[in-house]
Amino acid sequence: DIQMTQSPTSLSASVGDRVTITCQASQDISNYLNWYQQRPGKAPKLLIYDASNLETGVPSRFSGSGSGTDFTFTISSLQPEDIATYYCQQYDNLPTFGGGTKVESK
Amino acid sequence: EVQLVESGGGLVQPGGSLRLSCAASGFTFSSYWMHWVRQAPGKGLVWVSRINSDGSTTNYADSVKGRFTISRDNAKKTLYLQMNRLRAEDTAVYYCTRDNSGWGSFDYWGQGTLVTVSS
C-alpha cells in the first residue's frame, strides 16, 4: 500500500493568514493526488484534483502543487468558513488518505 | 442534482452482520465506479472498497477482505456493502462515494451512516 504522510497534524491560524499543508507519498504517484475539506459533522468535499486542479465552485484562495512524492496545499488567505480538517488522498493505486490536518482559529 | 443517500447502519454485536445501502440519483449511476470510505469516531478517512461500473470488478482494503462484500444494482441505482463477522474496530461512519475518474477521485459523498459494533 502507498502511505501518505501529512503534516502538520494541526495548526492554528488567524483570518487572513496563509496556510500551507504538505503531503508526502511513500512512492512516486505522479499527480494522482486529491485534497478534501471536512467540516465538523459533515462529509468530505473535494477541493483539488490531480494535485493542482481546482474543483468547480471552489474558491480560488485554495491551491495545490507538486508531483511525484511531495505535494503542497495552500489557503492564500484563511477565511472563517475554512476552519476544518483537510485530507490528501492518492489514487495511483488503491486509494489511501493522509492522516489529516486540523485547521483551527487562533 | 447528484445525491447519495446511505442507510442500514445501526448497533450490532461483534460477529454479527449488517448490510448498508446507498441510493443514488441525479446522474447515470451505471457509468461510474463507486466506493465505500469509513471514518472511525474522531479519526481519519479510510478507504474500504470499490466496484466498477458494471459490477464485474471489486477491490477491498486488507482490513475487510473476506468479511465485506461490495455490490450494486444498476437498475435500482443502488450500491451495497454486506458486512459480516463484524468487529469493534469496524465501528465508523460509512460513506458512499462517486468516483469521477475510475481511479479513485471522489467528487460526491453521501451523508454517511453510523455502524456501531458493540456488545
Interface residues (C-beta under 8 A of the other chain):
Chain A: D1 Y32 N34 Y36 Q38 A43 P44 K45 L46 Y49 D50 E55 Y87 Q89 Y91 D92 L94 P95 T96 F97 G98 G99 G100
Chain B: H35 G44 L45 V46 W47 R50 N59 A61 D62 Y95 S101 W103 G104 S105 F106 D107 W109 G110 Q111 G112
